Amino acid sequence: MQLAPGKKIYFLSDFHLGAPNEQQSRVREDRLVRFLQEAQKDAAAIFIVGDIFDFWFEYKTVVPKGFVRLLGCLANIADAGVSLHIFTGNHDLWMEDYLTKELNATVYFEPQKFTIAGKDFLIGHGDGLGPGDFGYKRLKRIFTNPLCKWLFRWLHPDLGIQLANYFSGKSRAKTGSADEVFLGEDKEWLILYCKQKAAEMKVDYFVFGHRHFAIDFPINEHTRYINLGDWIRLNTYGVFDGERVQLLTWEK
């Protein structure tokens, strides 16, 4: 991927629209739309790195209602020729082809490597990577199992979505404010993952979400780990101008 003069690449993640309620999500959605409309002016591509929604499941003919302002904004951006890349997160990993068809977006289910303006990026949501977190890794295998997805699809959407929202809320209550604290270089699983991958391949920037903590961390002399934070409390995003990635804040 090459960058035309004056163009930039934007990265953002973890909107969790739907949490904790419709009113707060609407405020967050409006803020995201304003940001994306501004970014569109000089964006060559926009990467949304997981957890757009606090829950998302695509039935054969039904998707969760709401947040049409964000989806409409993304459709306009794609129609204007901006390349749109969307990664699934641990809260919206049940995507299929709806956003591909409606937004002309490319949807990714695993971390992907990109070369942009001569810089190598490894981009993904970040859930289940690195050592530890074995309970979640087991759950993810269950959630992504085709049989389990098929069985869930047979639940009426009113029941299925209500159940999913309940358990999503329980998960957040259990996590609490843990995501607001830097755990230390030797305990941050994504830092350990980046160090391992940097020893195996050439990467200039690791770009992840999931952590809800904005991090710009040197892995080695040539490699940095960027965690994009979130749009629940931080409003942080990354921008690449062809030379370097900056981690910035929108509307503090």
C-alpha positions in Angstrom: 0.0 0.0 0.0 1.4 3.3 -1.1 0.5 6.8 0.3 -0.2 9.7 -2.0 1.3 13.1 -0.8 -0.7 14.5 2.1 -2.6 11.3 2.7 -2.6 9.4 6.0 -3.7 6.1 7.5 -5.9 6.1 10.6 -6.2 3.4 13.3 -8.9 3.2 16.0 -10.6 0.5 18.0 -12.9 -0.5 20.9 -16.0 1.6 20.5 -18.2 -1.0 22.3 -21.4 0.6 21.0 -24.3 -0.7 23.1 -22.5 -0.5 26.4 -23.4 0.4 29.0 -26.7 1.7 27.6 -28.2 3.3 24.5 -27.9 6.9 25.7 -24.2 6.8 26.4 -23.6 4.8 23.2 -25.4 7.5 21.2 -23.1 10.2 22.6 -20.1 8.0 21.7 -21.4 7.3 18.3 -21.9 11.0 17.5 -18.3 11.7 18.6 -17.0 8.9 16.4 -18.9 10.2 13.4 -17.4 13.7 13.9 -14.0 12.2 14.1 -14.4 10.0 11.0 -15.8 12.9 9.0 -12.7 14.9 9.8 -10.4 12.0 9.2 -12.0 11.4 5.8 -10.5 14.7 4.5 -7.0 13.2 4.3 -7.4 9.5 4.8 -6.1 7.0 2.3 -7.3 4.1 4.6 -9.0 3.6 7.9 -8.4 0.6 10.1 -11.0 -0.2 12.8 -9.2 -2.8 15.0 -12.0 -4.6 16.7 -15.0 -4.2 19.1 -17.0 -1.7 17.1 -20.0 -3.2 18.9 -20.3 -4.5 22.5 -22.1 -7.4 20.8 -22.7 -8.3 17.2 -24.1 -11.4 15.6 -25.3 -11.9 12.0 -28.3 -14.1 11.6 -29.1 -15.1 8.1 -31.5 -12.2 7.6 -31.1 -10.2 10.8 -28.4 -8.0 12.4 -28.6 -6.1 15.7 -30.4 -2.8 15.2 -29.0 0.6 16.0 -25.9 2.7 15.2 -26.9 3.5 11.7 -25.2 6.9 11.9 -21.8 5.3 12.3 -22.6 2.7 9.6 -23.9 5.4 7.3 -20.8 7.5 7.9 -18.5 4.5 7.1 -20.5 3.8 4.0 -20.0 7.4 2.8 -16.3 7.1 3.5 -15.9 3.9 1.5 -18.0 5.4 -1.3 -15.6 8.3 -1.4 -12.8 5.9 -2.2 -11.2 5.5 1.3 -10.0 2.0 1.9 -11.9 0.5 4.9 -10.4 -2.3 7.0 -12.3 -3.9 9.9 -11.0 -6.5 12.3 -13.2 -8.5 14.5 -12.8 -8.2 18.3 -13.7 -10.4 21.2 -17.1 -8.7 21.5 -18.0 -8.7 17.8 -16.2 -11.8 16.5 -19.4 -13.2 15.0 -19.2 -11.0 11.9 -19.8 -12.7 8.5 -20.3 -10.7 5.3 -22.7 -8.0 6.2 -20.2 -5.2 6.6 -18.3 -6.4 3.5 -21.5 -6.1 1.4 -22.9 -2.9 2.9 -19.7 -0.9 3.5 -17.4 -2.5 0.9 -15.0 -3.1 3.8 -12.4 -5.8 4.1 -13.0 -7.8 7.3 -10.2 -9.7 9.0 -10.6 -12.4 11.7 -6.9 -12.8 12.6 -3.9 -10.4 12.8 -2.6 -9.4 9.4 0.7 -8.1 8.1 0.7 -5.0 5.9 3.4 -3.0 4.2 2.4 0.6 4.0 4.8 3.2 2.5 7.7 0.9 3.1 6.9 0.2 6.8 5.8 -3.2 8.0 2.8 -3.4 10.2 1.2 -6.3 12.1 -2.4 -5.3 12.9 -5.1 -7.1 14.9 -7.5 -6.8 17.8 -5.1 -8.4 20.2 -7.4 -10.8 22.1 -5.9 -14.2 22.9 -2.4 -13.3 21.9 0.7 -14.0 23.9 1.0 -16.1 27.0 -1.7 -16.6 29.6 -5.4 -15.8 29.5 -6.1 -19.5 29.0 -9.7 -19.2 30.1 -10.5 -16.7 27.4 -8.6 -18.7 24.8 -10.8 -21.8 25.6 -13.9 -19.7 25.4 -12.9 -18.2 22.1 -12.5 -21.7 20.6 -16.1 -22.4 21.7 -17.5 -19.2 20.5 -15.9 -19.5 17.1 -16.8 -23.2 16.7 -19.1 -23.6 13.6 -21.5 -25.9 15.5 -21.8 -23.5 18.4 -22.5 -20.6 16.1 -25.1 -22.7 14.2 -26.9 -23.6 17.4 -26.9 -20.0 18.7 -28.4 -18.9 15.3 -31.5 -21.0 16.1 -32.3 -18.8 19.1 -34.8 -16.1 18.3 -32.8 -12.8 17.9 -34.7 -11.1 20.8 -33.5 -13.9 23.2 -30.1 -14.4 21.7 -29.1 -10.7 21.7 -30.6 -10.2 25.2 -28.5 -13.2 26.6 -25.4 -11.9 24.8 -25.8 -8.4 26.2 -26.3 -9.8 29.7 -23.1 -11.8 29.6 -21.2 -9.0 28.0 -22.2 -6.8 30.9 -21.1 -9.4 33.4 -17.7 -9.6 31.7 -17.2 -5.9 32.0 -18.3 -5.9 35.7 -15.7 -8.6 36.4 -12.9 -6.8 34.6 -13.7 -3.5 36.3 -10.9 -0.9 36.0 -8.2 -3.4 35.4 -7.7 -2.2 31.8 -6.8 1.3 33.0 -3.6 0.1 34.6 -0.3 -0.6 32.9 0.8 -4.0 34.3 4.5 -3.8 33.5 6.6 -4.9 30.7 6.9 -8.5 31.9 3.2 -8.9 32.5 1.6 -7.2 29.5 0.8 -10.2 27.3 0.8 -8.2 24.1 4.2 -6.8 24.8 5.5 -10.3 25.3 3.8 -11.4 22.1 5.3 -8.5 20.2 8.8 -9.3 21.5 8.4 -12.9 20.3 7.1 -11.9 16.8 9.8 -9.2 16.4 12.4 -11.9 16.9 10.8 -14.0 14.1 9.9 -11.3 11.4 10.6 -7.7 10.4 7.9 -5.5 11.9 8.1 -1.7 12.3 4.8 -1.3 14.1 2.5 -3.7 16.0 -0.9 -2.1 16.2 -3.5 -3.6 18.5 -6.6 -2.7 20.4 -8.4 -4.8 23.1 -6.3 -3.4 26.0 -8.3 -0.2 26.5 -5.0 1.4 27.5 -3.2 3.7 25.1 0.4 2.5 24.8 3.3 3.5 22.6 6.0 1.1 23.7 9.5 0.4 22.2 10.0 -3.3 21.5 13.5 -2.8 20.2 15.5 -0.2 18.4 13.4 -0.5 15.2 10.0 -1.7 16.4 7.2 -0.1 18.4 4.0 -1.5 19.9 1.0 0.8 19.6 -2.2 0.0 21.5 -5.0 2.2 20.4 -6.8 2.6 23.7 -10.6 3.0 23.4 -13.4 5.5 22.7 -15.2 4.8 26.0 -13.0 7.1 28.1 -9.9 7.9 26.1 -10.9 8.8 22.5 -7.4 7.8 21.3 -6.3 6.8 17.8 -3.2 6.3 15.7 -2.3 8.1 12.5 0.5 7.2 10.1 1.8 9.9 7.8 4.2 7.8 5.8 7.1 8.3 8.2 5.9 7.4 11.7 2.8 6.5 13.7 1.6 8.9 16.3 -0.9 8.1 19.1 -3.3 11.0 19.5 -6.4 12.1 21.4 -9.6 13.4 19.9 -11.6 16.0 21.9 -10.0 15.5 25.3 
